[in-house]
Amino acid sequence: MALLGGGVGGAGNPVGGSFTGPSLLMEYVLDRCYCYSGAVQAATSNQTLMEFRTGNKLIVGFITCVGGIENNGGGVAGGTTTAFTLTFNGGDVARFKSMTDGTSVDNPVEATYPIIIPPYTEVKLVVFSTSTTGMTTALITGQTFQTAD
């Protein structure tokens, strides 16, 4: 994250701070938070999309996972199965699957799920695809709530 004036020195995104691009880290603005992975090349090995530690606030929001898709019109029909694994403090808490298959509308390319992230949690999201076709992305958006320490 780019440093901004006013003495914020790398702290979370301050009020009025601008979006500095995709990142592995969670960004905070007032009582909202977000993490956008950016596009990551699909691979047949685990790729880290997000990795961060939450602070002293509870996060209630949504996670969206988007499978490997091309942006050239022809890649959508290529057929890539993409699996996402979400871990909290090193333990698997959720797995998500998407399929890029231009022949079936029953296979979602992306899916959004509700999520609650406890305070002081190490969060990691990895992705694994059945081919190297396309780019995968993920995002978490939410609201933060102060908890008793």
ZIQUI-V234105 format. One record per run of one state. SS is the DSSP state (alpha for helix, beta for strand, coil for the rest). FROM is the first residue (numbers start at 1). TO is the last residue. If there is no record, write none. Layout:
((SS	FROM	TO) (SS	FROM	TO))
This chain:
((coil	1	26) (beta	27	29) (coil	30	31) (beta	32	36) (coil	37	39) (beta	40	41) (coil	42	46) (beta	47	53) (coil	54	56) (beta	57	69) (coil	70	74) (alpha	75	78) (coil	79	79) (beta	80	88) (coil	89	90) (beta	91	100) (coil	101	109) (beta	110	117) (coil	118	121) (beta	122	129) (coil	130	134) (beta	135	146) (coil	147	149))
